[in-house]
Amino acid sequence: IMKGTARVDVGGRYHDLKRGDLLGEMGVLTSKPRMRTVTALDAFEALEIACGDIDDFLGENPRVAISMLKILGERLREVEERLDAWMGIYVA
Protein backbone atom coordinates (compact mmCIF):
# COMPACT_ATOMS: atom_id res chain seq x y z
CA ILE A 1 0.00 0.00 0.00
CA MET A 2 1.45 3.32 -1.09
CA LYS A 3 -1.21 5.60 0.37
CA GLY A 4 -4.35 5.27 2.47
CA THR A 5 -5.86 2.45 4.44
CA ALA A 6 -7.85 -0.64 3.55
CA ARG A 7 -9.75 -3.28 5.48
CA VAL A 8 -9.43 -6.94 4.58
CA ASP A 9 -12.04 -9.50 5.59
CA VAL A 10 -10.40 -12.80 6.45
CA GLY A 11 -13.30 -15.12 7.17
CA GLY A 12 -15.14 -12.61 9.35
CA ARG A 13 -11.96 -11.32 11.00
CA TYR A 14 -11.01 -7.84 9.90
CA HIS A 15 -7.53 -6.40 9.57
CA ASP A 16 -6.82 -2.77 8.77
CA LEU A 17 -3.86 -2.25 6.46
CA LYS A 18 -1.88 0.95 6.01
CA ARG A 19 1.04 2.36 4.03
CA GLY A 20 3.76 -0.26 3.68
CA ASP A 21 1.47 -3.23 4.30
CA LEU A 22 0.93 -5.99 1.73
CA LEU A 23 -2.20 -7.38 0.21
CA GLY A 24 -2.57 -9.93 -2.53
CA GLU A 25 0.93 -11.29 -2.01
CA MET A 26 -0.23 -14.91 -1.73
CA GLY A 27 -1.96 -14.71 -5.09
CA VAL A 28 0.98 -13.11 -6.86
CA LEU A 29 3.54 -15.47 -5.30
CA THR A 30 1.57 -18.65 -6.02
CA SER A 31 -0.21 -17.54 -9.22
CA LYS A 32 -3.43 -18.87 -7.68
CA PRO A 33 -6.47 -16.73 -6.91
CA ARG A 34 -7.32 -15.89 -3.31
CA MET A 35 -10.79 -15.13 -2.03
CA ARG A 36 -10.63 -12.12 0.26
CA THR A 37 -12.65 -8.92 0.34
CA VAL A 38 -10.60 -5.73 0.58
CA THR A 39 -12.29 -2.37 1.04
CA ALA A 40 -10.52 0.99 0.75
CA LEU A 41 -11.29 3.09 3.82
CA ASP A 42 -10.08 6.36 2.30
CA ALA A 43 -8.11 7.67 -0.69
CA PHE A 44 -6.07 4.60 -1.57
CA GLU A 45 -3.12 3.81 -3.81
CA ALA A 46 -1.31 0.51 -4.17
CA LEU A 47 1.59 -0.75 -6.23
CA GLU A 48 0.38 -3.53 -8.51
CA ILE A 49 2.88 -6.22 -9.47
CA ALA A 50 1.85 -8.79 -12.06
CA CYS A 51 2.51 -12.47 -11.32
CA GLY A 52 4.93 -12.70 -14.23
CA ASP A 53 6.95 -9.72 -12.94
CA ILE A 54 7.29 -10.65 -9.26
CA ASP A 55 10.63 -12.49 -9.52
CA ASP A 56 12.33 -9.61 -11.33
CA PHE A 57 10.74 -7.01 -9.04
CA LEU A 58 11.89 -8.77 -5.86
CA GLY A 59 15.35 -9.38 -7.32
CA GLU A 60 15.69 -5.66 -8.02
CA ASN A 61 14.16 -4.70 -4.64
CA PRO A 62 15.61 -7.05 -2.01
CA ARG A 63 14.40 -4.85 0.87
CA VAL A 64 10.84 -5.43 -0.32
CA ALA A 65 11.52 -9.18 -0.47
CA ILE A 66 12.84 -9.15 3.12
CA SER A 67 9.83 -7.14 4.32
CA MET A 68 7.50 -9.55 2.53
CA LEU A 69 9.18 -12.54 4.21
CA LYS A 70 8.80 -10.94 7.64
CA ILE A 71 5.12 -10.16 7.07
CA LEU A 72 4.42 -13.67 5.75
CA GLY A 73 6.22 -15.14 8.78
CA GLU A 74 4.10 -13.05 11.16
CA ARG A 75 0.90 -14.07 9.37
CA LEU A 76 1.90 -17.74 9.43
CA ARG A 77 2.63 -17.52 13.15
CA GLU A 78 -0.79 -15.94 13.76
CA VAL A 79 -2.52 -18.75 11.87
CA GLU A 80 -0.47 -21.34 13.75
CA GLU A 81 -1.44 -19.78 17.12
CA ARG A 82 -5.12 -19.76 16.16
CA LEU A 83 -4.94 -23.41 15.11
CA ASP A 84 -3.19 -24.34 18.38
CA ALA A 85 -5.87 -22.49 20.38
CA TRP A 86 -8.63 -24.17 18.38
CA MET A 87 -7.07 -27.59 19.00
CA GLY A 88 -6.53 -26.82 22.69
CA ILE A 89 -2.75 -26.91 22.50
CA TYR A 90 -0.99 -24.64 24.98
CA VAL A 91 2.33 -23.23 23.82
CA ALA A 92 4.30 -21.16 26.33
ABEGO torsion letter per residue (X at the ends): XABEBBBBBBGGBBBBBBBGBBBGAAAAAAGBBBBBBBBBABBBBBBBBBAAAAAAAAAABAAAAAAAAAAAAAAAAAAAAAAAAAAGBBBX
